[in-house]
Amino acid sequence: MVWKIRKVIKTMPKLKDPILIEGLPGIGNVGKVAVDFMIDELGAVKIMEFSSYSLPHSVFVNEENLVELPRIELYYKKASDFNKLSKKNKKLLLPNRDFLFLSGDIQPTDEEASYDFSNTLLDVFNQFKGKELITIGGIGLSEIPEKPKVFCTGTAKHTVKNFIHDTPASSKLYGVVGPIVGVTGLLVGLAEKRKMHAVCLLAETYAHPLYLGIKGSQEVLKILNKKLSLNLDLKSLNTEIKEVEQEIMKRTEQLQNVTKKESAGQVSYIG
């Protein structure tokens, strides 16, 4: 199974000790909402697109009544770009590392494709000399949580402990969810084999296929904002998400008819 990579800029950037943050569609679209918000808020630049015949055999119809193939995209943001913020507010804590963001309309839907894509992405990440990554997903509940909890797991106890220090995130995940299915889980598992440091942040959300877990995304963003010094304007999340909510829900609903469905009760979390 081959994944095609299309570079959308002429020269690949040289990144300083980059952190990869993944947020593909899943339960509540928690990861997608969080990563799409960071991409827009930080003005991250797209550098490549991933495609494969293993993706669902469907296209989207956009607002211009034209078709679009499902996309998985990689963006970057350099820490040096934050310097303009420090001129306005010298008290700001600024990132000292660069970032890669993975987002998309879909993620691989079968086992082999998920493994192939995750390894392909880690190969790309290795080319940027990256050693640390964060994946984001949702934990499906039977009711909408008023104050979603965030849980964290990862490749090693000390990695998780250091990451959740001074945050409300909990590492007590065993028994809360079943297997973490999809790219969100596989990236962390495969990263360990490559001696990379990885954590997975899972926020509680409502387990309905058309529910958008904004509150869960907000809780994850608060943690990332603090740990990575991103200086995000989280107050604007509710306003901005209203602009994209309709489009996300349309695409999610369309994909329900063409992607494989997990039987109720088999897993408590899907990528």
C-alpha positions in Angstrom: 0.0 0.0 0.0 1.6 3.3 -1.1 1.0 6.7 0.3 1.7 9.6 -2.1 3.2 12.7 -0.7 2.7 16.0 -2.6 4.9 18.9 -1.5 3.1 22.2 -1.8 6.1 24.5 -1.3 9.3 24.6 -3.3 11.7 24.4 -0.4 11.2 22.4 2.7 11.8 24.5 5.9 14.6 23.7 8.3 13.0 23.1 11.6 14.5 23.4 15.1 13.7 20.3 17.3 10.1 20.2 16.0 7.1 18.9 17.9 4.4 17.1 15.8 0.8 17.6 16.9 -1.8 15.3 15.3 -5.5 16.0 15.1 -7.4 13.8 12.6 -11.2 13.2 12.7 -12.4 10.9 15.4 -15.0 10.9 18.2 -16.3 14.4 18.7 -13.7 15.6 16.2 -11.8 16.7 19.3 -8.4 16.5 17.7 -9.4 18.0 14.4 -11.1 21.0 16.1 -8.1 21.6 18.3 -5.5 21.3 15.5 -7.5 23.2 12.9 -7.8 26.0 15.5 -4.1 26.1 16.1 -3.3 26.1 12.4 -5.7 29.1 11.8 -4.8 31.0 15.0 -1.0 30.7 14.5 -1.1 31.1 10.7 0.7 27.8 10.1 1.9 27.1 6.5 0.9 23.9 4.6 3.9 22.0 3.3 2.6 18.7 2.1 -0.5 16.6 1.4 -0.9 12.8 1.8 -3.1 10.7 -0.4 -3.8 7.0 -1.0 -6.2 4.6 -2.7 -6.9 3.2 0.7 -8.9 6.3 1.7 -12.7 6.1 1.3 -13.9 6.1 -2.3 -15.7 9.4 -2.1 -15.4 13.1 -2.7 -16.9 16.1 -1.0 -19.0 18.8 -2.7 -17.9 22.2 -1.5 -19.7 25.5 -1.2 -18.9 26.3 -4.9 -20.6 23.1 -5.9 -17.4 21.5 -7.0 -15.8 18.2 -5.9 -12.9 17.9 -3.5 -10.9 14.7 -2.7 -10.5 14.0 1.0 -7.2 15.5 2.3 -4.7 14.8 5.0 -2.3 17.8 5.3 0.9 18.7 7.2 1.6 22.3 8.3 4.5 24.0 10.0 5.1 27.0 12.3 8.5 28.3 13.3 9.2 29.5 16.8 11.0 32.5 15.4 7.6 33.7 14.0 6.4 34.3 17.5 9.1 37.0 18.0 6.7 39.8 16.8 4.5 39.0 19.8 7.3 39.6 22.2 7.8 43.1 20.9 4.2 43.9 21.9 4.4 42.1 25.3 7.8 41.4 26.7 6.3 39.3 29.5 5.1 36.7 27.0 6.7 33.2 27.2 7.5 32.2 23.7 8.1 28.7 22.2 11.7 27.7 21.7 10.9 24.9 19.3 9.2 24.7 15.9 5.9 22.9 15.2 4.3 20.5 12.7 0.5 20.1 12.6 -1.3 17.2 11.0 -4.9 17.7 10.1 -7.3 16.4 7.5 -10.9 15.5 6.4 -10.4 11.8 7.1 -8.1 9.2 8.4 -7.3 5.7 7.2 -10.2 3.4 8.0 -8.6 -0.1 8.0 -5.8 -1.7 9.9 -3.1 -1.9 7.2 -3.7 1.6 5.9 -3.5 3.0 9.4 -0.2 1.3 10.0 1.2 2.4 6.6 0.1 6.0 7.0 1.5 6.2 10.6 4.9 4.8 9.5 4.9 7.1 6.4 4.2 10.2 8.6 6.9 9.2 11.1 9.4 8.7 8.3 8.6 12.3 7.2 8.9 13.5 10.8 12.3 11.8 11.1 13.5 13.7 8.1 12.8 16.9 10.1 14.8 15.3 12.9 11.7 15.3 15.1 11.8 13.4 18.4 8.6 14.4 20.2 4.9 14.2 19.2 1.5 14.8 20.6 -1.7 13.1 19.4 -5.3 14.3 20.3 -8.5 12.4 20.4 -11.8 12.0 22.3 -13.3 9.6 24.8 -17.0 8.9 23.9 -19.5 9.2 26.7 -23.2 8.5 26.7 -24.1 12.0 27.8 -22.6 15.5 27.0 -20.1 16.3 29.7 -20.4 19.8 31.3 -16.7 19.9 32.2 -14.8 17.4 30.1 -11.9 15.7 31.7 -8.6 15.3 29.9 -6.5 12.1 30.2 -3.0 11.5 29.1 -1.0 8.4 28.1 2.2 8.0 26.3 5.4 6.0 25.6 6.9 6.2 29.1 5.8 7.1 32.6 8.3 9.9 33.0 7.2 11.4 29.6 3.6 11.4 30.7 4.4 12.7 34.2 6.5 15.6 32.9 3.8 16.5 30.4 0.9 16.6 32.7 2.8 18.4 35.5 0.9 21.5 36.7 -2.1 20.7 34.4 -5.5 19.3 35.2 -4.9 16.3 32.9 -4.9 12.8 34.5 -2.7 9.8 33.7 -5.3 7.4 35.3 -6.6 6.2 32.0 -6.6 2.4 32.5 -10.2 1.2 32.6 -11.6 4.5 31.3 -11.3 3.6 27.7 -10.7 0.5 25.6 -8.1 0.4 22.8 -7.2 3.7 21.2 -8.0 2.8 17.6 -6.6 4.6 14.5 -3.7 7.0 13.8 -4.1 8.8 17.1 -3.1 5.6 19.0 -0.8 4.0 16.5 1.5 7.1 16.2 2.2 6.8 19.9 2.8 3.1 19.8 5.0 3.2 16.7 6.9 6.3 18.0 8.1 4.2 21.0 9.7 1.7 18.6 11.6 4.6 17.0 12.7 5.9 20.4 10.6 9.0 20.0 8.8 10.6 23.0 5.0 10.7 22.5 1.9 11.5 24.5 -1.8 11.2 23.6 -4.3 13.6 25.1 -7.9 12.3 25.2 -10.8 14.6 26.2 -14.2 13.5 27.2 -17.0 14.2 24.7 -20.4 13.0 23.6 -20.2 9.7 21.6 -22.6 10.8 18.8 -21.2 10.8 15.2 -22.5 14.3 14.5 -21.5 15.9 17.8 -18.7 18.4 17.7 -16.7 18.2 21.0 -15.8 21.9 21.3 -15.6 21.9 25.1 -13.2 18.9 25.0 -11.1 20.6 22.4 -11.0 23.8 24.6 -9.7 21.8 27.5 -6.9 20.2 25.4 -6.0 23.6 24.0 -5.7 25.1 27.4 -3.1 22.4 28.3 -1.2 22.8 25.1 -1.3 26.6 25.3 0.3 26.4 28.8 2.8 23.7 28.1 4.0 25.0 24.7 3.6 28.7 25.2 1.5 29.1 22.1 -0.2 32.4 23.2 -3.5 31.2 21.7 -6.6 33.4 22.0 -8.9 30.7 23.3 -11.8 33.2 23.7 -12.1 33.3 19.9 -12.5 29.5 19.6 -16.3 29.5 20.0 -16.7 32.3 17.5 -14.3 30.8 14.9 -15.7 27.3 15.3 -19.2 28.5 14.3 -17.8 29.4 10.9 -16.5 25.9 10.2 -18.9 23.8 12.3 -21.5 23.4 9.4 -18.8 22.3 7.0 -17.2 19.8 9.4 -20.6 18.3 10.2 -21.6 18.1 6.5 -18.4 16.2 5.7 -18.7 14.0 8.8 -22.3 13.1 7.9 -21.3 12.3 4.3 -18.5 10.0 5.4 -20.8 8.0 7.7 -22.2 6.4 4.6 -18.9 5.3 3.1 -16.6 4.5 6.0 -16.6 1.3 8.1 -18.6 1.5 11.2 -17.6 0.0 14.6 -20.4 -1.9 16.3 -21.6 -0.3 19.5 -19.8 -1.6 22.6 -16.8 -3.0 20.8 -14.5 -0.1 21.4 -14.9 3.0 23.6 -12.7 5.2 21.5 -12.0 5.5 17.8 -9.0 7.5 16.6 
